[in-house]
Each structure stands twice: as structure tokens, then as C-alpha cells.
Amino acid sequence: MPIPTQNINEGNEEFIERCMSDDTMQEYDEEQRLAICSLQLGDEDRALEDIDTKPTQEMANEAEQALEWRAEFGRGGTEVGVARARDIKNRVNLSIETIKRMYSYFSRHEVDKEAEGFRSGEDGYPSAGRIAWGLWGGDVGFAWTKRKIDEIAKEEKNLEDMENKDYRHIQKIEETEESYIIHFAKAHNAEMNAEETPEEIADELVDELIEDSPNVETYQRSNPNKEVRTFNVQDLELRMDGDKMQVGGYGAVFNSQSNDLGGFVEYIAPGAFEGRLEDDVRFLVNHEGLPLARTTNGTLRLSVDDKGLRYEADLANTSVSRDLVELLKDGTVSQSSFAFVVEDDSWESRDGLNVRTINKVSRLFDISSVTFPAYDSAGSYALRSMEQWQEEEKKKLDASLEEEKTEGIKEQDLKQRSLNEMRLQILKNKY
């Protein structure tokens, strides 16, 4: 049997009660039934369901007093007010529409508080107006509805903002072994579509996906913007204390020219790693395998000095760690490397070389001891950045050549004009 759905004229509370008591729900416990039934409501209803609509004990006391007064004096309020007082007295969760009606009642009848008999000690106390006011929860009820109306307004505003940006809603995110697939809803408005593209939204999601993913390595392997650089080990430090193994060195060196990265060489500027020392960084071998140390548990510590990005790793007591230490000792492994994503870079041409300077790194993935310099890879971001720079330089060159051509034509015109003037003057003198 299918899960019950809400009827057109059925209130949320009425539907939830019917749904939870349905035969199809009996295999679940109460919390599961409530969750399943709540999911059958619309987005707006689910958002407003998060608002606590249970009357306070002070409101219940006020409603109970008003019911007693009405029974004693035979005045004040209507049957609607009495029904509302009973719900408040029993502290029943009120619907959003009921809270709005309560706020409307209090706002309309606040003037009744000025009448004789509303306050204790006045003639005719409690007046019909005072009893009616109490049936709806009294002053504490009015204050409570004001707070709830503010909460409702904020939720409704959030929903309105979301509806106005339907074009950018992410319908679902799939994680495969190779990558993330983000499904976006199509734009329904050209003006909205111009406001922000799915690609820009996807970029904003990168950090969230990294932090929330149960498989961070999957993301790191498939990130097309990830780049890797390798350096010869400098100032290598190895310490052994029983089973404790510590290795230290530089994962990156500032102002040091790289090898050819595929049409360009590269420098890392001091300050490139500002803000990155708190990233979740691993210490690996050849950028893969289980981490031997990690910043999040304090076994990998990063720092920056005038020379570059320095690391100290307390290696896990594993066979891989022990093998690595031996290979570092005898120099068989002699290079360190880091994997990263660039946020800002700049380009120039020096002695016929395309030179890139990394000014800012936006993400640091790992520091690794590596066996081959061939691990250097530019990554798609670097290649796109170089192509963009080359295109801009070509445009500048074309503009310069066009300007020179125009100036050359002007200069030729001036020479020709000067010759013509000289001929004219000769002719004048001759005749």
C-alpha cells in the first residue's frame, strides 16, 4: 500500500495524525512515522513545521483562569474563544493559521484593555473584554504570538527567496568512484539565469563537498584543478625514538624556478600559503595510499618561513613508515611534493620563457615523499590560465602592431605631403 498523501482541504496536523495511524506506517516507530509523514508535506509546510507552536505554561494558566471566570460570571468571549482556550490550556500544538488568527485578534482587541473592569481593582472586574482576552492567552499569549509571527515571517521570506532562485536549485548530488555529479534545475527566467551560472555555484560547493564527503580522496583524485609540484628534499630531518618516527623538511620552496611544466616554468611567491596551514592535509607517499600523518590529529604540522612551506610529521608506526625512513636515510627517496589548487596566479615572459607565479593557494591537499619528478603535473587550471594569458598577450601585440601600422601610414603621408610641397615651391620659383 502507498504512503498516505495530504488531501486538498486537510490541515497539516490532521494529515500527520491520519498518516501516522495508517496501516502502512505501523512497521515503523513513532519518530520514523512522524518523519515519513512530514516528508509528504510541501516544502513550505515542512519549513514551518520546524517552528515550535506549543503554548507556554503561562498561557495555559491564563486560559484556564479565563474559562473559570466565564463559567462563574457567564460573560466574555465566544465559542471560538472557548475552543481556543481549551487548546491553550491543554498546550496543544497550534497550527500556523491559528497563530496568525490569534495575533490578528490581539491586535484588533488591544483597545479593549482601556475599558473599565479590565484591570484588577476596577469596577466590573473581570470585564467581558478581560475574560475574552484571557481565553486567547492574555498578555503572555500576545507576546508569544508576536515572537511566532516574526519566526513565521522569516521562514516565509526564506522560502520566497528560494522560489525566486529556482533556476539554481541543486536537485541532487551523486558521488561516483570518479567524481561528483551535480544536477541543477533549469532556469525559468532569463534575468535570473544571468545572475549566477551553475558552474559558479558548483565552485562554491567545492569546500562543502570536501568537508562533508565520506570519501575525500575520491574528490581529490578527480579534482581537475589539482596540481602537484616536486622539490628536492632540503634540510631533511629524521628523528627516531623507539617506535616513534619523525620526518621534517620543505614541501615547497619560495622563489625557486621549477622544471618545465609543459610550456612554462613556475615560481611560488611568499604568502602563497596564507590561510592554508589549517587545511585538512595528509602526509603521503607518492600522493596516494593511507595517510602516515595528518594535520587534523596533530601528527602533521605545517609552518611557513622565509624559505618555504615546512612540515614536521610524526609518522604512524607502520611498515610503510619504517620503509620510508630507511629510504630517506640513504637518499633513495630524495624529493618532497605537495598537491594543491591555485586561487590566484600571474604570468610574464622572461628571456623567451613563459613564467607563472603562484600568488595564492586556495586548497592544500597533501605533502608527500615522492620517488619520481615526473609527478609534476600542471593541471587544467594552470593550462587554462596560461592560455588566457597568451590570448591577452596576443591581443595586446595585435593592437600594438595595428597602432604601429597606423603610425607608419601617417608618417608616409607626411613625407609625401612634404615632397609635394617642395615640388610646388620649385614650380612657383620657376615660373
C-alpha positions, 0 to 999 in steps of 0.5 A: 500500500502507498504512503498516505498523501495530504488531501486538498482541504486537510490541515497539516496536523490532521494529515500527520495524525491520519498518516501516522495511524495508517496501516502502512506506517505501523512497521515503523516507530513513532519518530520514523512515522512522524518523519515519513509523514512530514516528508509528504508535506510541501516544502513550505509546510515542512519549513514551518513545521520546524517552528515550535507552536506549543503554548507556554505554561503561562498561557495555559494558566491564563486560559484556564483562569479565563474559562473559570471566570466565564463559567462563574460570571457567564460573560466574555468571549465566544465559542471560538474563544472557548475552543481556543482556550481549551487548546491553550490550556491543554498546550496543544500544538497550534497550527500556523493559521491559528497563530496568525488568527490569534495575533490578528485578534490581539491586535484588533482587541488591544483597545479593549484593555482601556475599558473599565473592569479590565484591570484588577481593582476596577469596577466590573472586574473581570470585564467581558473584554478581560475574560475574552482576552484571557481565553486567547492567552492574555498578555503572555499569549500576545507576546508569544504570538508576536515572537511566532509571527516574526519566526513565521515571517522569516521562514516565509521570506526564506522560502520566497527567496528560494522560489525566486532562485529556482533556476539554481536549485541543486536537485541532487548530488551523486558521488561516483568512484570518479567524481561528483555529479551535480544536477541543477534545475533549469532556469525559468527566467532569463534575468535570473539565469544571468545572475549566477551560472551553475558552474559558479555555484558548483565552485562554491560547493567545492569546500562543502563537498570536501568537508562533508564527503565520506570519501575525500580522496575520491574528490581529490583524485578527480579534482581537475584543478589539482596540481602537484609540484616536486622539490628536492628534499632540503634540510631533511630531518629524521628523528627516531625514538623507539617506535616513534618516527619523525620526518621534517623538511620543505614541501615547497620552496619560495622563489625557486624556478621549477622544471618545465611544466609543459610550456612554462616554468613556475615560481611560488611567491611568499604568502602563497600559503596564507590561510592554508596551514589549517587545511585538512592535509595528509602526509603521503607517499607518492600522493596516494595510499593511507595517510602516515600523518595528518594535520587534523590529529596533530601528527602533521604540522605545517609552518611557513618561513622565509624559505618555504612551506615546512612540515614536521610529521610524526609518522604512524608506526607502520611498515610503510613508515619504517620503509620510508625512513630507511629510504630517506636515510640513504637518499633513495627517496630524495624529493618532497611534493605537495598537491594543491589548487591555485586561487590566484596566479600571474604570468610574464615572459622572461628571456623567451620563457613563459613564467607563472607565479603562484600568488595564492593557494586556495586548497592544500591537499597533501605533502608527500615523499615522492620517488619520481619528478615526473609527478609534476603535473600542471593541471587544467587550471594552470593550462587554462590560465596560461592560455588566457594569458597568451590570448591577452598577450596576443591581443595586446601585440595585435593592437600594438602592431595595428597602432604601429601600422597606423603610425607608419601610414601617417608618417608616409603621408607626411613625407609625401605631403612634404615632397609635394610641397617642395615640388610646388615651391620649385614650380612657383620659383620657376615660373 
